[in-house]
Amino acid sequence: MLKKTSLVYYVLIISFVNLVLYQYPFFKYVISNVEVASVNGVFFLVSLIVLAIVLNAFVFYIGLYLLRSVAKLILALFFILNALCVYFINNYGVLIDKSMIGNVLNTNYDEASSFYSFGLVLYVLLLGVLPSFLIFKIEYKPVKLKKFFTHIPLTLIFLLALAYINSSNWLWIDKNSKIIGSLVMPWSYVVNTNRYFLHKSQKNEKQILLPKATIKNTKKSVAVLVIGESARSGNFSLYGYEKNTNPLLSKIENVYHFNAESCATYTTAGVKCILEHKNTGKLFEILPNYLFRNDVEVIWRTTNWGEPKVAIKNYQKRADLERLCEGEGCAYDEVLLSGLKEQILASNKDKILVVLHTSTSHGPLYNKKYPAQFNKFTPVCESVELANCTQEELMNAYDNTIVYTDYILASLIDQLKGLEGYKSSMIYISDHGESLGESNLYMHGIPKSIAPKEQLEIPFIVWVSNDTIKLKESDMLSQHHIFHSVLDFLAIDSPIYDKYMSIFLED
């Protein structure tokens, strides 16, 4: 049986293991952004190493003293969660910030299971489970109250002194705080989980109702809003991409495309921006709820998730739609179109809004997001660990999702063309973009303030049923243009309508 060590040595050992196994992404970032060849750079790096060991040991010391054996279970959980975080940081270039915590807590089984891989299991076993045994294997002696209250102030004095002598580096820390704060384990997810729930609790529990709207005429009109998932405009040939990813839309008359930028890099925030009338940080009534409350027929069909609460009658999920669908395409986003034309024609309302929330370009398994006949560009990436694929394989798989999106939008337009007596429009916009290995980043979720253009530049594609409907010219649109454009197209008068935010020219 191992001899019991002191609590001080115990927490120093655990803290050192935490440093060696889980702080590589943090120190990799520091080394890449600090002149470590200089005397100050070396001193700063050594100070950070000492700080990481002592500060973590200090927190572990307090936890173990107050919580005893329960603290060991918490430490073991930290090690396993650390291993998971390091896996996603190393393989996808994610940052464990507040928005990423929101992504994790708002995911579902289908999305979460798509990340399963042998590499993930190895990370959890080798970097999480096995080191956790060390926590329980080593025993420590209980510390007396007097010694505990002696260690606390002495450690605080040491930490303050270390911070003071590094005062010349405070500006660098402040400038890079968002990134380094999302890489330090385990405090990145501990702090940001608390920040997420605090932010969530501060939001309005009930949507703030918008002022009453009025339908200006009885002309039959239908607007279909298609919310794309992880689609970046740079891979649409309509935007100049060298590969023909839009073979169908490029041949359809009255199709327009605009440059646009998302207001966030993750689904929940991106969809909220698309559906709200302006960016306020508050939970105002979203577009479908507002129109439904004001006597517009609203149909919502989704194969995705992450939208604000949709309070309408006709809300249909994938399972509901699959019952109406036949054929191979029913397993993919084509299911959103099944029986749609008939549902529109069955309405007795003059004004109709349809929202189709797709999931077509969501990674990491891009190659599973489209039927086999859309495997236009080969070879494709078939691994969830995207860094293991070549750039060509990854880009081909993603481009095929855009080709499939092109087919879905063209098929939708064909259905709308068959609506006799209706003024029709289709608006396609993505919730955010996607990184495909540029700067070693994958997928999305980087904070907007430091996000690359690939995660922000999104397609904004519009089709109208006749060429008498004119659109404005614009250098750059935002997701908030959607709300006002839909109101304008459906002839909905409202005190909150902003004519300058509509993409349509006045009649």
SULMOPE-V851828 format. One record per backbone hydrogen bond with DSSP energy under -0.5 kcal/mol. NH is the residue of the N-H (numbers start at 1). CO is the residue of the C=O. E is the energy in kcal/mol with one decimal. If there is no record, write none. Layout:
nh-><NH/NH>
co-><CO/CO>
e-><E/E>
//
This chain:
nh-><5/10/11/12/13/14/15/16/17/18/19/20/21/22/23/27/28/29/30/31/32/33/33/34/36/38/42/43/44/45/46/47/48/49/50/51/52/53/54/55/56/57/58/59/60/61/62/63/64/65/66/67/68/70/71/72/73/74/75/76/77/78/79/80/81/82/83/84/85/86/87/88/89/90/91/92/93/94/96/97/101/102/103/104/105/106/107/112/113/114/115/116/121/122/123/124/125/126/127/127/128/128/129/130/132/133/133/134/134/135/136/137/138/141/148/149/150/150/151/152/153/154/155/156/157/158/159/160/161/162/163/164/165/166/167/169/170/173/174/175/176/177/180/181/182/182/183/184/185/188/189/190/191/192/193/194/195/196/197/198/199/200/201/202/203/203/208/209/214/216/216/221/222/223/224/225/225/226/226/227/227/228/228/232/233/235/236/237/239/240/241/245/250/251/252/255/256/256/258/260/261/262/270/271/272/273/274/275/276/280/284/285/287/290/291/292/293/294/295/296/297/299/300/301/301/302/303/311/312/314/315/316/316/321/322/323/324/325/330/331/332/334/335/335/336/337/338/340/343/344/345/346/347/352/353/354/355/356/357/357/358/358/361/362/366/368/369/374/375/376/378/381/386/388/389/394/395/396/397/398/399/400/401/401/402/403/404/405/406/407/408/409/410/411/412/413/414/415/416/417/418/418/419/420/422/423/424/425/426/427/428/429/430/431/433/434/435/437/440/441/442/443/445/450/451/451/455/456/457/458/458/460/461/462/463/464/465/469/470/472/477/479/481/482/484/485/486/487/488/489/490/491/492/493/493/495/497/499/501/502/505>
co-><139/6/7/8/9/10/11/12/13/14/15/16/17/18/19/23/24/25/26/27/28/29/30/30/34/35/38/39/40/41/42/43/44/45/46/47/48/49/50/51/52/53/54/55/56/57/58/59/60/61/62/63/64/67/68/68/69/70/71/72/73/74/75/76/77/78/79/80/81/82/83/84/85/86/87/88/89/88/182/95/97/98/99/100/101/102/104/108/109/110/112/113/117/118/119/120/121/122/122/123/123/124/124/125/128/129/130/130/131/131/132/133/134/5/144/145/146/147/147/148/149/150/151/152/153/154/155/156/157/158/159/160/161/162/164/166/167/169/170/171/172/174/176/177/178/179/180/180/183/184/186/186/187/188/189/190/191/192/193/194/195/196/197/198/199/200/283/207/493/214/491/350/423/352/425/223/354/224/427/225/356/226/429/230/457/232/233/235/236/237/236/243/246/248/249/252/254/462/460/458/477/456/266/267/268/269/270/271/272/278/282/208/275/286/287/288/289/290/292/291/351/353/314/299/355/316/357/309/310/298/313/300/314/317/318/319/321/322/327/328/329/329/329/332/333/334/335/337/339/340/341/342/344/221/297/223/299/225/301/355/227/356/229/359/364/365/366/371/372/374/376/393/384/385/386/390/391/392/393/394/395/396/397/398/398/399/400/401/402/403/404/405/406/407/408/409/410/411/412/413/414/415/416/418/419/220/422/222/463/224/461/226/459/228/455/454/443/441/437/438/92/435/265/447/447/448/452/453/453/260/456/258/428/256/426/254/424/466/468/503/259/261/478/479/480/481/482/483/484/485/486/488/487/214/491/212/494/497/498/499/470>
e-><-2.5/-2.2/-2.5/-1.8/-2.3/-2.4/-2.4/-2.1/-2.3/-2.3/-2.0/-2.6/-2.6/-1.8/-1.4/-2.4/-2.6/-1.8/-2.1/-2.7/-1.7/-1.0/-0.9/-1.0/-2.0/-1.6/-2.3/-2.5/-2.7/-2.3/-2.6/-2.5/-2.2/-1.9/-2.6/-2.9/-2.6/-2.0/-2.9/-2.8/-1.3/-2.2/-2.4/-2.1/-2.9/-2.6/-1.9/-2.4/-3.0/-2.0/-2.3/-3.0/-1.3/-1.7/-0.8/-0.7/-1.3/-1.9/-2.5/-2.4/-2.1/-2.5/-2.2/-1.9/-2.7/-3.2/-2.1/-1.8/-2.6/-2.8/-1.9/-2.0/-2.5/-2.8/-2.3/-2.0/-1.4/-1.1/-1.5/-1.9/-2.1/-2.0/-2.0/-2.3/-2.6/-1.3/-1.1/-2.7/-3.2/-0.9/-1.4/-1.4/-1.8/-2.4/-2.3/-2.2/-2.7/-3.2/-0.5/-2.3/-0.6/-0.8/-3.0/-2.7/-1.0/-0.9/-1.2/-0.6/-0.8/-0.8/-1.1/-2.5/-2.0/-2.7/-2.4/-2.3/-0.6/-0.5/-2.5/-1.8/-0.6/-1.4/-2.4/-2.2/-2.5/-2.0/-2.5/-2.5/-2.2/-2.3/-2.1/-2.3/-2.3/-0.6/-1.7/-2.3/-1.4/-2.1/-2.8/-2.5/-1.9/-1.0/-2.5/-2.2/-0.5/-1.0/-1.1/-0.9/-0.5/-2.6/-0.5/-1.7/-2.3/-1.7/-1.7/-1.5/-2.3/-2.2/-2.1/-2.2/-2.6/-2.4/-2.3/-1.3/-0.7/-0.8/-2.5/-0.5/-2.9/-0.6/-2.7/-2.7/-2.6/-2.6/-2.8/-0.6/-3.4/-0.6/-3.3/-0.6/-2.6/-0.8/-2.9/-0.5/-1.3/-1.6/-2.0/-0.5/-1.7/-1.8/-1.5/-1.9/-1.6/-1.6/-1.3/-0.7/-0.5/-3.5/-2.4/-0.7/-1.8/-2.6/-2.4/-3.1/-1.5/-2.1/-1.8/-1.7/-1.2/-0.9/-1.2/-2.6/-2.6/-2.6/-2.5/-2.3/-2.1/-0.8/-1.2/-2.3/-2.4/-2.6/-2.9/-0.5/-3.0/-2.3/-2.4/-0.7/-0.9/-0.7/-1.4/-3.1/-0.6/-2.1/-2.6/-0.8/-1.6/-1.1/-1.4/-1.8/-1.8/-0.5/-0.7/-1.8/-1.7/-2.2/-0.9/-1.8/-1.9/-2.4/-2.4/-1.5/-1.4/-2.2/-3.1/-2.7/-3.1/-2.7/-2.9/-0.6/-2.2/-0.8/-0.8/-1.5/-1.8/-1.6/-1.9/-1.9/-1.9/-2.3/-0.5/-1.9/-1.4/-2.3/-1.6/-2.4/-2.5/-2.5/-2.1/-2.1/-2.9/-2.0/-1.0/-0.7/-1.2/-2.1/-2.1/-2.0/-2.5/-1.8/-2.4/-2.7/-2.3/-2.5/-2.3/-2.4/-2.0/-1.8/-2.3/-2.3/-0.9/-0.6/-1.6/-1.3/-1.5/-2.5/-0.6/-1.7/-2.5/-2.9/-3.4/-2.4/-1.1/-1.7/-2.4/-2.1/-3.7/-2.7/-2.0/-1.6/-2.4/-2.3/-0.7/-1.8/-0.9/-0.6/-1.4/-1.3/-3.0/-1.7/-0.6/-0.7/-2.5/-3.1/-2.5/-1.5/-2.2/-1.5/-0.8/-3.0/-2.6/-0.6/-1.3/-1.4/-0.8/-2.0/-2.5/-1.9/-2.2/-2.7/-2.3/-1.2/-3.0/-3.5/-0.6/-0.5/-1.6/-0.6/-1.9/-1.0/-2.5>
//
